[in-house]
């Protein structure tokens, strides 16, 4: 991010969980620095298959167990 140039700089997961066509709408609600999470209270999962959610939770459990506890 230090080498990035431009008015907006975005760092996101490579799974493209947000449709890139929605980026203008996303930028309407951002501050100088914004951190988002699909697991935040009140977050909505629109059109996400249950299996994808379960796989994500299992992966996060393994990461916390084997690599970085507390994350």
Secondary structure, DSSP 8 states (H G I E B T S, - for coil): -TT--SS------TT--S-GGGHHHHHHT--SS----TTSTT----S--HHHHHHHHHHHHHHHHHT-TT-
